[in-house]
Amino acid sequence: MRLSGKSIVVTGSAHGIGRAYSERLAADGANVAMLDIDGARNDEVCRAIRGAGGTAIAIRTDVRDLEQVRRAVDQAAREFGGLTGLVNNAGMLNVVPITRCTFEDIPDAEWDEAFRLNTKATWYGCKAVLPHLKANGGGSIVNIASSTIFRGVPTRAHYVASKSALIGFSRTLAKELGQSWIRVNVVCPGSTLSEEDPDPKTIAMRSEPVKVRALQRVETPKDLVGTIAFLMSDDSEFITGQTLLVDGGSAFN
Ligand SMILES: NC(=O)c1ccc[n+]([C@@H]2O[C@H](COP(=O)([O-])OP(=O)(O)OC[C@H]3O[C@@H](n4cnc5c(N)ncnc54)[C@H](O)[C@@H]3O)[C@@H](O)[C@H]2O)c1
């Protein structure tokens, strides 16, 4: 129970990798506040975590709306008696799809939406937890980017650009918040089979990057959860401003 006594907010907790983060953090003893726009599915996942003996609450939240994020985070802090961490994981990918095309064909509105959900909402999450982490005497924030930003993958330049921005943002926050003992790190997943009930075409797409990896197998959400648990724990208490690639050695930082 490495995370006993920790209270952590996870965004994008209803599906895919965020669901796996929530399950693992709760299994390690943390109180988990699950924030997702898909309220019904979030409730279902939360019930399953509780059924397995974990402590979790689900709060339907659109992370693009600062007031909703603040309300949800404040509620989590009230219910858990404070907060120690935040995993900013909600983003565009499967549930909110993102067009695969070259940069000149990206729809204008979709460019803005990528920055709104992947970048601006991360800023909102950090703002909302700040008073609670300060009140706690410190804490840990992890912002989820993508290993694509180190590889220059063709197509989806808006996704890659919006995730790249998180590195500079997080390094700046690490310096601004160090004096409050708040750590800010970035985790970059590789291409991960996070789709629920993937069809053969999806499995083939997720198998494609295997050949450029040092560790040549398909990545799954389980490959990421240990890193998040570590960064939410006191074992990482002197690590901040870092970018950790969890992609089987496909890109190097
Ligand atoms: N799967 C991959 O290959 C991969 C690779 C690199 C990075 N990532 C990043 O990891 C994160 C999770 O990826 P995933 O594959 O699980 O994606 P996903 O699409 O399966 O899940 C995203 C989650 O975010 C939620 N969400 C979407 N919009 C929201 C909003 N406005 N407010 C609140 N919640 C919202 C969705 O309901 C869903 O639960 C994303 O930030 C993604 O960019 C994924």
PDBQT file of the ligand as one rigid body, heavy atoms in Angstrom, charges set to zero:
ROOT
HETATM    1  N1  LIG A 301      -3.024   5.690 -26.414  1.00  0.00    +0.000 N 
HETATM    2  C1  LIG A 301      -1.880   6.170 -26.874  1.00  0.00    +0.000 C 
HETATM    3  O1  LIG A 301      -1.276   5.615 -27.793  1.00  0.00    +0.000 OA
HETATM    4  C2  LIG A 301      -1.278   7.420 -26.272  1.00  0.00    +0.000 A 
HETATM    5  C3  LIG A 301       0.039   7.744 -26.620  1.00  0.00    +0.000 A 
HETATM    6  C4  LIG A 301       0.615   8.897 -26.096  1.00  0.00    +0.000 A 
HETATM    7  C5  LIG A 301      -0.125   9.702 -25.251  1.00  0.00    +0.000 A 
HETATM    8  N2  LIG A 301      -1.403   9.377 -24.941  1.00  0.00    +0.000 N 
HETATM    9  C6  LIG A 301      -2.145  10.292 -24.057  1.00  0.00    +0.000 C 
HETATM   10  O2  LIG A 301      -2.600   9.591 -22.911  1.00  0.00    +0.000 OA
HETATM   11  C7  LIG A 301      -3.869  10.130 -22.505  1.00  0.00    +0.000 C 
HETATM   12  C8  LIG A 301      -4.904   9.001 -22.451  1.00  0.00    +0.000 C 
HETATM   13  O3  LIG A 301      -4.972   8.391 -23.721  1.00  0.00    +0.000 OA
HETATM   14  P1  LIG A 301      -6.014   7.238 -24.044  1.00  0.00    +0.000 P 
HETATM   15  O4  LIG A 301      -5.443   6.442 -25.141  1.00  0.00    +0.000 OA
HETATM   16  O5  LIG A 301      -6.457   6.567 -22.799  1.00  0.00    +0.000 OA
HETATM   17  O6  LIG A 301      -7.218   8.130 -24.628  1.00  0.00    +0.000 OA
HETATM   18  P2  LIG A 301      -8.784   7.867 -24.619  1.00  0.00    +0.000 P 
HETATM   19  O7  LIG A 301      -9.338   8.697 -25.695  1.00  0.00    +0.000 OA
HETATM   20  O8  LIG A 301      -9.058   6.394 -24.626  1.00  0.00    +0.000 OA
HETATM   21  O9  LIG A 301      -9.240   8.418 -23.174  1.00  0.00    +0.000 OA
HETATM   22  C9  LIG A 301      -9.295   9.793 -22.910  1.00  0.00    +0.000 C 
HETATM   23  C10 LIG A 301     -10.190  10.037 -21.698  1.00  0.00    +0.000 C 
HETATM   24  O10 LIG A 301     -10.359  11.458 -21.542  1.00  0.00    +0.000 OA
HETATM   25  C11 LIG A 301     -11.746  11.741 -21.378  1.00  0.00    +0.000 C 
HETATM   26  N3  LIG A 301     -12.049  13.073 -21.865  1.00  0.00    +0.000 N 
HETATM   27  C12 LIG A 301     -12.058  13.517 -23.149  1.00  0.00    +0.000 A 
HETATM   28  N4  LIG A 301     -12.429  14.804 -23.198  1.00  0.00    +0.000 NA
HETATM   29  C13 LIG A 301     -12.654  15.191 -21.911  1.00  0.00    +0.000 A 
HETATM   30  C14 LIG A 301     -13.066  16.422 -21.324  1.00  0.00    +0.000 A 
HETATM   31  N5  LIG A 301     -13.318  17.512 -22.063  1.00  0.00    +0.000 N 
HETATM   32  N6  LIG A 301     -13.193  16.454 -19.986  1.00  0.00    +0.000 NA
HETATM   33  C15 LIG A 301     -12.946  15.365 -19.218  1.00  0.00    +0.000 A 
HETATM   34  N7  LIG A 301     -12.553  14.178 -19.726  1.00  0.00    +0.000 NA
HETATM   35  C16 LIG A 301     -12.416  14.101 -21.072  1.00  0.00    +0.000 A 
HETATM   36  C17 LIG A 301     -12.454  10.655 -22.179  1.00  0.00    +0.000 C 
HETATM   37  O11 LIG A 301     -13.814  10.491 -21.804  1.00  0.00    +0.000 OA
HETATM   38  C18 LIG A 301     -11.589   9.439 -21.844  1.00  0.00    +0.000 C 
HETATM   39  O12 LIG A 301     -11.997   8.822 -20.639  1.00  0.00    +0.000 OA
HETATM   40  C19 LIG A 301      -4.218  11.223 -23.498  1.00  0.00    +0.000 C 
HETATM   41  O13 LIG A 301      -3.794  12.481 -23.001  1.00  0.00    +0.000 OA
HETATM   42  C20 LIG A 301      -3.399  10.841 -24.719  1.00  0.00    +0.000 C 
HETATM   43  O14 LIG A 301      -3.113  11.932 -25.544  1.00  0.00    +0.000 OA
HETATM   44  C21 LIG A 301      -1.987   8.255 -25.416  1.00  0.00    +0.000 A 
ENDROOT
TORSDOF 0
